[in-house]
Amino acid sequence: MSPAMIAVNQLGKRFGAQILFGGVTHKFNPGQCYGIVGANGSGKSTFLRILTGEEEASDGDRIVPGDCQLGFLRQDRFRDLEQTIIDMAMMGDERVFAALTERDALLARAEDGEFETERYSELEDVLQQGDGYTLESRAAEVLEGLGIPASHHQQSLSTLSGGFQLRVLLAQTLTGRPDVLLLD
């Protein structure tokens, strides 16, 4: 993990006339754990989406170093229940998973005599830089650490209970190797 520090300065969020929060200034230091508590609807999830850059603040600044990898386990995360468990976990490393998927499609088209050498080379660079050839084993290791045995990895997410589906989503977040882990 890189020594990334996230900071917010005079951060605020409002919806119309309603102010969810305002004037928030804080530094989140490396190696520390933080909890954000409040009633339902008080803006906790909104605050986390602002930290990740998915949503804009109404006021203030969010400061996240460019090399800081954020992992965000959302409470309302979309789930493709027919996706295999291992693929769901591998999707946590978005760039590498996309490169693997595109490379496989490119190789399938090559069987029909259509091979894009330049694009294949670009994808191989992404896989080399992102440790792409270990992605499946990294995801499997995380899944097994969360109590999902290898015998289940090729099954669809729908075969698991809601609690175990959440574990797969946590595995997805962890497989992305985040510097900062946000759990909603």
C-alpha positions as CSV (number, residue, x, y, z in Angstrom):
1,M,0.0,0.0,0.0
2,S,1.2,3.5,-0.8
3,P,1.3,6.1,1.9
4,A,-1.7,7.8,0.6
5,M,-3.6,10.5,2.5
6,I,-7.0,11.6,1.6
7,A,-8.1,15.0,2.7
8,V,-11.3,17.1,2.5
9,N,-11.4,20.8,3.0
10,Q,-14.7,22.6,3.8
11,L,-16.6,19.9,2.1
12,G,-20.3,20.3,1.8
13,K,-23.2,18.7,0.0
14,R,-26.7,20.0,-0.4
15,F,-29.8,18.8,-2.3
16,G,-31.8,21.9,-3.1
17,A,-32.4,23.7,0.2
18,Q,-31.5,20.6,2.3
19,I,-27.9,20.6,3.6
20,L,-26.7,17.0,4.2
21,F,-23.4,18.2,5.6
22,G,-21.2,21.3,5.5
23,G,-17.8,22.6,6.4
24,V,-16.2,19.1,6.7
25,T,-12.4,19.3,7.0
26,H,-10.4,16.2,7.8
27,K,-7.3,14.3,6.9
28,F,-7.6,10.5,6.6
29,N,-4.1,9.3,7.4
30,P,-2.4,6.1,6.2
31,G,-2.7,3.1,8.5
32,Q,-5.7,4.5,10.4
33,C,-9.3,3.2,10.5
34,Y,-12.2,5.6,10.5
35,G,-15.9,5.2,11.0
36,I,-18.6,7.5,9.8
37,V,-21.8,7.2,11.8
38,G,-25.2,8.8,11.5
39,A,-28.9,8.2,10.9
40,N,-30.2,6.7,7.7
41,G,-30.4,9.4,5.1
42,S,-27.9,11.6,6.8
43,G,-25.4,11.6,3.9
44,K,-22.9,8.8,4.8
45,S,-23.1,7.1,1.4
46,T,-23.1,10.4,-0.4
47,F,-19.9,11.4,1.5
48,L,-18.2,8.2,0.5
49,R,-19.3,8.7,-3.2
50,I,-17.7,12.2,-3.0
51,L,-14.5,10.7,-1.6
52,T,-14.3,8.3,-4.5
53,G,-15.1,11.0,-7.0
54,E,-18.4,9.4,-8.2
55,E,-20.3,12.4,-7.0
56,E,-19.5,16.1,-6.8
57,A,-19.5,18.1,-3.6
58,S,-21.5,21.3,-3.5
59,D,-18.7,23.0,-1.7
60,G,-15.1,22.5,-0.7
61,D,-12.3,20.3,-2.0
62,R,-11.5,16.6,-2.1
63,I,-7.8,15.8,-2.2
64,V,-6.8,12.3,-3.3
65,P,-3.3,11.6,-4.6
66,G,-3.3,10.5,-8.2
67,D,-1.6,7.2,-7.5
68,C,-4.0,6.3,-4.7
69,Q,-6.2,3.3,-5.5
70,L,-9.6,3.5,-3.8
71,G,-11.6,0.4,-3.2
72,F,-15.3,1.0,-2.5
73,L,-17.8,-1.6,-1.4
74,R,-21.2,0.0,-2.0
75,Q,-24.3,-1.1,-0.1
76,D,-26.4,-0.7,-3.3
77,R,-23.9,-2.3,-5.7
78,F,-25.4,-3.8,-8.9
79,R,-25.0,-7.6,-9.0
80,D,-25.1,-9.7,-12.1
81,L,-26.4,-12.9,-10.5
82,E,-25.5,-15.0,-13.5
83,Q,-21.8,-14.0,-13.6
84,T,-19.5,-16.6,-12.2
85,I,-18.1,-16.1,-8.7
86,I,-14.5,-16.0,-9.9
87,D,-15.3,-13.5,-12.7
88,M,-17.1,-11.2,-10.2
89,A,-14.1,-11.2,-8.0
90,M,-11.7,-10.6,-10.9
91,M,-13.7,-7.6,-12.0
92,G,-12.3,-5.8,-9.0
93,D,-9.1,-5.2,-11.0
94,E,-11.1,-3.4,-13.7
95,R,-8.3,-2.4,-16.1
96,V,-6.7,-5.9,-16.1
97,F,-10.0,-7.7,-16.3
98,A,-11.1,-5.6,-19.2
99,A,-7.7,-6.3,-20.9
100,L,-8.1,-10.1,-20.4
101,T,-11.7,-10.0,-21.7
102,E,-10.7,-8.0,-24.8
103,R,-7.6,-10.2,-25.4
104,D,-9.8,-13.3,-25.3
105,A,-12.3,-11.8,-27.7
106,L,-9.4,-10.8,-30.0
107,L,-8.0,-14.3,-29.9
108,A,-11.4,-15.8,-30.7
109,R,-11.7,-13.5,-33.8
110,A,-8.1,-14.5,-34.8
111,E,-9.4,-18.1,-35.3
112,D,-11.4,-16.6,-38.2
113,G,-8.2,-15.2,-39.7
114,E,-8.6,-11.7,-38.3
115,F,-5.8,-10.8,-36.0
116,E,-5.0,-7.3,-34.7
117,T,-1.3,-7.4,-33.8
118,E,-1.0,-3.9,-32.6
119,R,-4.0,-4.1,-30.2
120,Y,-2.9,-7.5,-29.0
121,S,0.5,-5.9,-28.1
122,E,-1.2,-3.1,-26.2
123,L,-3.3,-5.5,-24.2
124,E,-0.3,-7.6,-23.4
125,D,1.4,-4.5,-22.0
126,V,-1.6,-3.8,-19.8
127,L,-1.5,-7.4,-18.5
128,Q,2.3,-7.3,-17.9
129,Q,2.1,-4.0,-16.0
130,G,-1.0,-5.1,-14.0
131,D,0.2,-8.6,-13.1
132,G,-2.7,-9.8,-15.2
133,Y,-1.6,-13.4,-15.5
134,T,-2.1,-13.8,-11.7
135,L,-5.5,-12.1,-11.6
136,E,-7.5,-15.4,-11.4
137,S,-5.2,-16.9,-8.7
138,R,-5.3,-13.6,-6.7
139,A,-9.1,-13.5,-6.9
140,A,-9.3,-17.2,-5.9
141,E,-7.1,-16.6,-2.9
142,V,-9.2,-13.7,-1.7
143,L,-12.4,-15.7,-2.2
144,E,-11.0,-18.7,-0.2
145,G,-9.9,-16.3,2.5
146,L,-13.5,-15.1,2.8
147,G,-14.8,-18.6,3.1
148,I,-15.8,-19.4,-0.5
149,P,-14.1,-22.6,-1.5
150,A,-12.6,-23.2,-4.9
151,S,-15.2,-25.8,-5.7
152,H,-17.8,-22.9,-5.9
153,H,-15.7,-20.4,-8.0
154,Q,-17.1,-21.5,-11.4
155,Q,-20.7,-21.4,-10.2
156,S,-22.9,-18.4,-10.8
157,L,-23.4,-15.8,-8.0
158,S,-27.0,-16.7,-7.8
159,T,-26.1,-20.0,-6.2
160,L,-25.0,-18.2,-3.0
161,S,-27.0,-16.7,-0.2
162,G,-27.1,-12.9,0.2
163,G,-24.4,-13.0,2.8
164,F,-22.0,-15.0,0.6
165,Q,-22.9,-12.8,-2.4
166,L,-21.7,-9.8,-0.2
167,R,-18.5,-11.7,0.5
168,V,-17.9,-12.0,-3.3
169,L,-18.4,-8.3,-3.7
170,L,-15.9,-7.7,-0.9
171,A,-13.5,-10.1,-2.7
172,Q,-14.1,-8.0,-5.8
173,T,-13.1,-4.9,-3.9
174,L,-10.0,-6.5,-2.3
175,T,-8.8,-8.0,-5.6
176,G,-8.4,-4.5,-7.0
177,R,-5.6,-4.1,-4.4
178,P,-6.8,-0.8,-3.0
179,D,-4.7,1.6,-1.0
180,V,-7.8,2.8,0.8
181,L,-10.8,0.6,1.5
182,L,-14.2,2.3,1.9
183,L,-17.0,0.1,3.2
184,D,-20.6,1.5,3.0
